[in-house]
């Protein structure tokens, strides 16, 4: 199996002084995900938690929703011409009776890029495949998630403190699950922010924890449509990001009832959707 980090020789310039030294880099390798033996998608990832990554990816695609729908996940031996195992190909076996989706060209385009289909088609795809409804401002789900702004603003520092590989490489995205009270539940790192989220969701599926209706998802970068999609598909009611969301992510959050927070830095944040889950002071009017 591939290593999370690798060492490379670099030439370093500091204040006009040239030196050579080894540098620690984050590893990046392709992972092919097969479904019942048929190729489904390829993603560039940091090796590690590959089975969780594949399982989480299939949650976001509406294929899996519970641990009993998953038979097993294995690395594919003989993935190369010489028959060696690269540990870069996994095959996901569905449990008997679980529907196998139609693996078409259009589906492969959609799964490998959030820009594969137009905005409306992307929103429709999530609407029709999401298994769990997020509680809305007028719903009474019994135990709705509520979180204070003060708790939210403390989460980025807690995420940063838990990033072990980032300290050595400076080149990894991270995603973490927290309770509404700010307790860290799980954290994953990867060269791709979407992979980090898939690893979180996949681990939750393997542990029988879906839907994650009592969790807050924090990501270290921006909030793309793809990340909002993954949150909705896992039943996560709150998505917060330290950077900006995309317009399509905000559209999906509005439609699905997802609380979407961006630019979560220091004591500041922007709330783009789902403000009913936050105890906000009275807003000041503006343009």
KAMOZI-V996308 format. One record per pair of residues at least 4 apart in sequence whose ideal C-beta (glycine too) atoms are under 7 Angstrom apart, sorted by the first residue. I is the first residue (numbers start at 1). GAP is how many residues later the second one is. D is the distance in Angstrom with one decimal. If there is no record, write none. Layout:
i/gap/d
I/GAP/D
I/GAP/D
This chain:
i/gap/d
1/46/5.9
1/86/4.4
2/25/5.7
2/27/5.1
2/45/3.4
2/85/6.3
3/24/5.5
3/44/6.7
4/23/5.8
4/42/5.8
4/43/6.4
4/44/5.5
4/161/5.7
5/19/5.2
5/20/6.5
5/21/6.0
5/22/6.0
5/160/6.5
5/163/6.1
5/164/5.9
6/19/5.4
6/21/5.2
7/15/4.9
7/17/6.0
8/14/7.0
8/15/5.5
8/17/5.6
9/11/6.2
9/13/5.9
10/11/6.3
10/13/4.4
11/7/6.4
11/9/5.7
12/7/5.1
12/9/5.6
13/5/5.6
24/144/4.8
24/145/5.4
25/144/6.0
25/146/6.7
26/20/5.9
26/139/6.7
26/143/4.4
26/145/4.2
26/146/5.3
26/165/5.5
27/19/5.7
27/20/5.9
28/16/5.6
28/18/6.5
28/163/4.9
29/16/6.9
29/18/5.7
29/59/5.6
30/12/5.5
30/14/5.7
30/58/5.7
31/11/6.9
31/12/5.5
31/14/5.0
31/19/6.0
31/22/6.8
31/57/5.7
31/59/6.7
32/7/6.3
32/10/5.0
32/56/6.5
32/57/4.5
33/7/5.1
33/8/5.0
33/21/4.9
33/24/6.1
33/57/6.0
33/59/6.7
34/4/6.0
34/5/5.5
34/6/6.1
34/42/6.9
34/55/6.8
34/56/6.8
34/57/4.3
34/58/6.8
35/5/4.6
35/57/5.4
35/65/6.8
35/68/6.8
36/57/6.1
36/58/6.0
36/64/5.8
37/54/6.0
38/65/5.7
40/63/5.9
41/16/6.9
41/67/6.4
41/70/4.8
41/71/5.5
43/149/6.7
43/152/6.2
44/147/6.7
44/148/6.3
45/8/6.2
45/145/5.7
45/146/6.4
45/147/6.0
45/150/4.6
46/126/6.7
46/143/6.9
46/144/4.6
46/145/4.7
49/4/5.7
49/139/6.3
49/150/4.4
50/4/6.5
50/40/5.7
51/4/6.3
51/22/4.3
51/39/6.6
52/4/6.0
52/147/4.8
52/150/3.4
52/151/4.5
52/154/6.4
53/4/6.3
53/142/5.7
53/145/4.8
53/146/5.0
53/149/5.9
54/4/6.6
54/19/5.7
54/36/5.0
54/38/5.3
54/148/6.8
55/4/6.7
55/9/6.3
55/15/6.4
55/18/6.7
55/147/3.5
55/150/5.1
55/151/6.2
56/4/6.6
56/141/7.0
56/142/3.3
56/143/6.0
56/144/6.8
56/145/3.7
56/146/3.2
56/149/6.8
57/4/6.5
57/141/4.8
58/5/4.1
58/6/4.4
58/34/6.3
59/5/5.1
59/6/6.7
59/142/5.1
59/143/6.9
59/146/5.7
59/151/7.0
59/174/5.7
59/175/5.8
60/138/6.7
60/169/6.1
60/170/4.4
60/173/4.7
61/50/5.9
62/67/3.2
62/171/6.6
63/38/5.8
64/5/5.2
64/6/5.9
64/141/6.2
65/4/6.4
65/66/4.8
65/145/6.2
66/144/6.3
67/138/5.9
67/139/6.0
67/141/4.8
68/27/6.3
69/25/6.5
69/26/5.3
69/29/4.7
70/24/6.9
70/25/6.3
71/22/4.0
71/23/6.0
71/24/4.7
72/21/5.1
73/17/5.7
73/19/5.1
74/16/6.9
74/17/5.6
75/10/5.9
75/12/5.4
75/14/6.8
75/15/5.8
76/13/4.2
76/14/6.8
76/15/5.4
77/8/4.7
78/5/4.6
79/6/6.3
79/7/5.1
79/9/6.8
79/10/4.3
80/4/5.2
80/6/6.0
94/4/4.1
94/6/6.3
101/6/6.9
102/5/6.9
103/4/6.0
103/5/7.0
105/4/6.5
106/4/6.4
107/4/6.2
108/4/6.2
109/4/6.6
109/7/3.8
110/6/4.4
110/7/5.4
110/15/6.8
112/4/6.9
114/8/6.8
114/110/6.1
114/111/4.7
114/112/4.0
117/4/4.0
117/5/5.2
118/4/7.0
119/4/6.4
119/129/5.2
119/132/6.8
120/4/6.2
121/4/6.3
122/4/6.9
122/103/6.3
122/126/6.7
123/4/6.2
123/128/6.3
123/129/5.8
123/132/6.1
124/4/6.1
125/4/6.3
126/4/5.8
126/103/5.2
126/106/5.9
126/107/6.9
126/126/6.3
126/130/6.9
130/102/5.5
130/103/5.8
130/126/7.0
132/79/4.3
132/81/6.9
132/103/3.8
134/98/6.9
134/103/5.0
134/122/5.8
134/123/4.0
134/124/5.9
135/4/4.6
135/6/4.1
135/9/4.8
135/102/6.6
135/122/6.8
136/121/4.5
137/139/3.8
143/71/6.9
145/35/5.2
145/69/6.1
145/92/4.8
145/93/6.1
145/132/5.6
146/34/6.2
146/131/5.7
146/133/6.8
147/4/5.3
147/5/6.0
147/33/4.5
147/69/6.1
147/91/6.3
147/130/6.2
147/131/6.3
148/131/5.1
149/4/6.3
149/120/6.9
149/129/6.1
149/131/6.7
150/4/6.9
151/30/6.7
151/31/4.6
152/88/6.0
152/109/6.5
152/112/6.3
152/117/6.4
153/111/6.8
153/113/6.9
153/114/5.3
153/116/6.8
154/4/6.3
154/28/5.8
155/4/6.1
155/23/5.8
155/27/6.4
155/63/5.1
155/85/6.7
156/4/6.2
156/62/7.0
156/86/5.6
156/108/5.9
157/4/6.4
158/4/6.6
158/26/5.8
159/4/6.8
159/15/5.8
159/17/4.8
159/28/6.6
159/59/5.6
159/61/6.6
162/14/6.7
162/22/6.3
162/25/4.5
163/4/6.6
163/9/7.0
163/11/5.0
163/26/6.0
165/4/6.0
165/7/5.4
165/24/5.1
166/4/6.3
166/6/4.8
166/8/6.6
166/23/6.3
171/20/6.9
172/17/4.3
172/18/6.5
172/19/6.2
173/16/6.9
173/17/6.1
173/19/6.6
173/20/3.9
173/23/5.3
173/47/5.1
173/48/5.5
174/13/6.2
174/15/4.9
174/22/5.9
174/46/4.5
175/13/5.8
175/18/6.7
175/21/3.9
175/22/4.6
175/25/5.4
175/42/6.6
175/43/7.0
175/44/4.9
176/8/6.2
176/10/6.7
176/11/4.1
176/42/5.1
177/8/4.2
177/9/4.9
177/23/5.7
177/35/6.7
177/38/4.7
177/40/6.0
178/4/5.8
178/5/6.3
178/6/5.8
178/7/6.2
178/37/6.9
178/38/4.6
178/40/6.4
179/4/4.3
179/6/6.4
179/35/6.9
179/36/7.0
180/34/7.0
180/36/6.2
185/30/6.5
186/14/5.7
186/17/6.3
188/8/4.7
188/11/3.9
188/12/5.2
189/7/6.0
190/5/3.9
190/6/4.2
190/9/6.5
193/4/6.8
193/26/5.6
193/27/6.9
193/28/4.9
193/34/6.7
194/4/6.4
194/32/5.3
194/33/6.4
194/36/6.9
195/4/6.4
196/4/6.8
197/4/6.3
197/22/6.7
197/30/5.9
197/33/4.9
198/4/5.8
198/32/6.9
199/4/6.4
200/4/6.5
201/4/6.4
201/29/6.4
201/33/4.6
202/4/6.4
203/4/6.3
204/5/4.2
204/6/5.7
204/8/5.7
205/5/5.3
210/24/6.2
210/25/6.3
211/23/6.5
211/24/2.5
212/22/5.2
212/23/5.4
212/24/4.8
213/22/5.0
213/24/6.4
215/21/5.5
216/22/4.3
216/24/6.6
217/14/5.3
217/19/4.9
217/21/6.7
217/22/5.0
218/22/4.9
219/4/6.5
219/8/5.9
219/22/5.0
220/22/5.9
221/20/6.7
221/21/6.9
221/22/5.3
222/19/5.8
222/21/4.0
222/22/5.2
222/23/6.7
223/4/5.4
223/5/6.2
223/16/6.1
223/18/3.8
223/22/3.9
223/26/5.1
223/37/6.3
223/39/5.8
224/22/5.3
224/25/5.8
225/4/6.1
225/21/5.7
225/23/4.0
225/24/4.8
225/27/6.1
226/4/6.6
227/4/6.6
227/12/6.7
228/4/6.4
228/11/6.1
228/21/4.2
228/24/4.7
228/25/5.7
228/30/6.2
228/32/6.6
229/4/6.1
229/23/6.5
230/4/6.3
231/5/4.2
231/8/4.5
231/27/6.0
232/20/6.8
232/24/4.6
232/26/5.7
237/21/6.7
237/22/6.1
237/40/6.5
238/21/4.4
238/39/6.1
239/19/6.0
239/20/7.0
239/21/5.4
240/21/4.1
240/24/5.1
241/4/6.4
241/21/5.2
241/23/6.5
242/22/5.3
242/23/6.0
243/19/6.8
243/20/6.8
244/18/5.3
244/19/6.4
245/4/4.4
245/5/5.5
245/15/5.8
245/17/4.6
245/27/5.7
247/4/6.5
248/4/6.4
249/4/6.3
249/11/6.6
250/4/6.3
250/10/6.3
250/22/4.8
250/23/5.9
251/4/6.4
252/4/5.7
252/6/7.0
253/5/4.0
253/7/3.9
253/19/6.4
253/20/3.7
253/21/6.2
254/19/4.9
257/17/6.3
258/15/6.3
258/16/5.6
259/14/6.5
259/15/3.0
259/18/4.5
259/19/6.9
260/12/4.5
260/13/4.5
260/14/6.2
261/8/5.2
261/9/6.9
261/10/5.5
262/8/4.9
262/10/6.0
263/5/6.6
263/6/6.0
263/7/4.9
264/5/4.6
271/4/4.9
271/7/6.3
275/5/6.0
